[in-house]
């Protein structure tokens, strides 16, 4: 999770990823941010995020995104 927070802060240093739980619903992230996050997460954690998983719930918080990463790693 620590690496994810570092990665997110590199993309958007102005956001408090550790505490924010409405990154999408609160319009803090835009579509370009999401594309960057997906690309960086896929590289950093050796996962592929399917298009069907690019939904607001999975990107509303760092915790939700971390849960997605763990699930994708477990599914292999």
Secondary structure as UniProt FT lines:
FT   HELIX           2..11
FT   TURN            13..14
FT   TURN            17..19
FT   TURN            23..27
FT   HELIX           31..45
FT   HELIX           51..53
FT   HELIX           56..59
FT   HELIX           62..75
//
